[in-house]
């Protein structure tokens, strides 16, 4: 017992943390056709917002204001979806909370 054979190491060596990409970008949650569709959706909604802002005068502006609200909301929501699914935020929140969101 004096040679130390009884006392072995009981803890495992510390594992290295997995290497992450800059800003935690990952494309594994938007595979196939879903990523290009979301990117095109964001581009089209941004173009709609820009086109709406070009209009200077209108006779009945209620439809134009509604279009502005819808296009701006679509742009912001598509950016939110891209940010959640293409970053580490998906793993941080968990799949159940992302589905509720």
TORLUMKOL-563765 format. One record per residue (C-alpha): y, x, z; residue number from 1. Coordinates in Angstrom, 2 decimals. Layout:
<recs>
+---------+---------+---------+-----+
:      yy :      xx :      zz :  nr :
+---------+---------+---------+-----+
:       Y :       X :       Z : NUM :
...
+---------+---------+---------+-----+
</recs>
This chain:
<recs>
+---------+---------+---------+-----+
:      yy :      xx :      zz :  nr :
+---------+---------+---------+-----+
:    0.00 :    0.00 :    0.00 :   1 :
:    2.32 :    2.91 :    0.36 :   2 :
:    2.32 :    3.53 :   -3.39 :   3 :
:    4.14 :    0.24 :   -4.11 :   4 :
:    1.31 :   -1.42 :   -6.04 :   5 :
:    1.64 :   -4.61 :   -4.00 :   6 :
:    5.27 :   -5.20 :   -4.85 :   7 :
:    5.76 :   -5.93 :   -8.54 :   8 :
:    8.89 :   -7.11 :  -10.25 :   9 :
:    9.18 :  -10.88 :   -9.94 :  10 :
:   12.10 :  -11.55 :  -12.22 :  11 :
:   12.09 :  -11.51 :  -15.98 :  12 :
:   14.54 :   -9.33 :  -17.84 :  13 :
:   17.68 :  -11.12 :  -18.99 :  14 :
:   17.38 :  -12.47 :  -22.51 :  15 :
:   20.17 :  -11.78 :  -24.95 :  16 :
:   22.31 :  -14.75 :  -25.87 :  17 :
:   21.79 :  -15.93 :  -29.45 :  18 :
:   24.41 :  -14.66 :  -31.82 :  19 :
:   26.82 :  -17.36 :  -32.95 :  20 :
:   28.87 :  -17.60 :  -36.09 :  21 :
:   32.64 :  -17.56 :  -35.84 :  22 :
:   33.99 :  -20.85 :  -34.50 :  23 :
:   30.42 :  -22.11 :  -34.06 :  24 :
:   30.10 :  -23.31 :  -37.67 :  25 :
:   26.74 :  -24.71 :  -38.67 :  26 :
:   25.66 :  -26.91 :  -41.55 :  27 :
:   22.26 :  -27.91 :  -40.23 :  28 :
:   23.32 :  -31.45 :  -39.23 :  29 :
:   24.84 :  -32.37 :  -42.61 :  30 :
:   22.16 :  -31.42 :  -45.08 :  31 :
:   21.65 :  -32.40 :  -48.67 :  32 :
:   24.09 :  -34.86 :  -50.18 :  33 :
:   25.81 :  -35.80 :  -46.91 :  34 :
:   28.07 :  -32.72 :  -46.65 :  35 :
:   29.53 :  -32.94 :  -50.16 :  36 :
:   30.09 :  -36.69 :  -49.75 :  37 :
:   32.00 :  -36.19 :  -46.48 :  38 :
:   34.12 :  -33.42 :  -48.00 :  39 :
:   34.94 :  -35.55 :  -51.04 :  40 :
:   35.76 :  -38.47 :  -48.74 :  41 :
:   38.20 :  -36.30 :  -46.79 :  42 :
:   39.83 :  -35.03 :  -50.00 :  43 :
:   40.20 :  -38.52 :  -51.50 :  44 :
:   41.65 :  -39.98 :  -48.32 :  45 :
:   44.13 :  -37.09 :  -48.09 :  46 :
:   45.15 :  -37.63 :  -51.71 :  47 :
:   45.66 :  -41.34 :  -50.90 :  48 :
:   47.95 :  -40.45 :  -47.99 :  49 :
:   49.97 :  -38.09 :  -50.20 :  50 :
:   50.23 :  -40.66 :  -53.02 :  51 :
:   51.42 :  -43.29 :  -50.55 :  52 :
:   54.13 :  -40.99 :  -49.28 :  53 :
:   55.43 :  -40.46 :  -52.82 :  54 :
:   56.44 :  -44.12 :  -53.13 :  55 :
:   60.18 :  -44.45 :  -52.45 :  56 :
:   60.93 :  -48.13 :  -53.02 :  57 :
:   58.75 :  -51.19 :  -52.81 :  58 :
:   59.40 :  -54.92 :  -53.03 :  59 :
:   56.76 :  -56.09 :  -50.57 :  60 :
:   55.85 :  -53.17 :  -48.38 :  61 :
:   53.28 :  -54.85 :  -46.14 :  62 :
:   50.39 :  -53.94 :  -48.48 :  63 :
:   51.67 :  -50.40 :  -48.77 :  64 :
:   51.86 :  -50.01 :  -44.99 :  65 :
:   48.34 :  -51.38 :  -44.65 :  66 :
:   47.13 :  -48.91 :  -47.29 :  67 :
:   48.89 :  -46.11 :  -45.44 :  68 :
:   47.17 :  -47.06 :  -42.18 :  69 :
:   43.73 :  -47.30 :  -43.79 :  70 :
:   44.00 :  -44.06 :  -45.78 :  71 :
:   45.37 :  -42.09 :  -42.83 :  72 :
:   42.65 :  -43.47 :  -40.54 :  73 :
:   39.96 :  -42.62 :  -43.09 :  74 :
:   41.30 :  -39.08 :  -43.41 :  75 :
:   41.38 :  -38.49 :  -39.65 :  76 :
:   37.95 :  -40.01 :  -39.06 :  77 :
:   36.36 :  -38.01 :  -41.88 :  78 :
:   37.84 :  -34.83 :  -40.39 :  79 :
:   36.46 :  -35.81 :  -36.99 :  80 :
:   33.01 :  -36.35 :  -38.46 :  81 :
:   33.11 :  -33.00 :  -40.24 :  82 :
:   34.26 :  -31.24 :  -37.07 :  83 :
:   31.55 :  -32.80 :  -34.91 :  84 :
:   28.67 :  -32.29 :  -37.32 :  85 :
:   29.67 :  -28.82 :  -38.58 :  86 :
:   30.43 :  -27.14 :  -35.23 :  87 :
:   28.66 :  -26.58 :  -31.94 :  88 :
:   30.27 :  -29.74 :  -30.60 :  89 :
:   27.19 :  -31.67 :  -31.77 :  90 :
:   24.93 :  -29.74 :  -29.40 :  91 :
:   27.52 :  -29.83 :  -26.61 :  92 :
:   27.84 :  -33.61 :  -26.67 :  93 :
:   24.21 :  -34.40 :  -27.37 :  94 :
:   22.74 :  -36.58 :  -30.09 :  95 :
:   22.96 :  -39.82 :  -28.09 :  96 :
:   26.70 :  -39.43 :  -27.43 :  97 :
:   27.38 :  -38.45 :  -31.04 :  98 :
:   25.61 :  -41.61 :  -32.22 :  99 :
:   27.74 :  -43.71 :  -29.84 : 100 :
:   30.88 :  -41.98 :  -31.06 : 101 :
+---------+---------+---------+-----+
</recs>
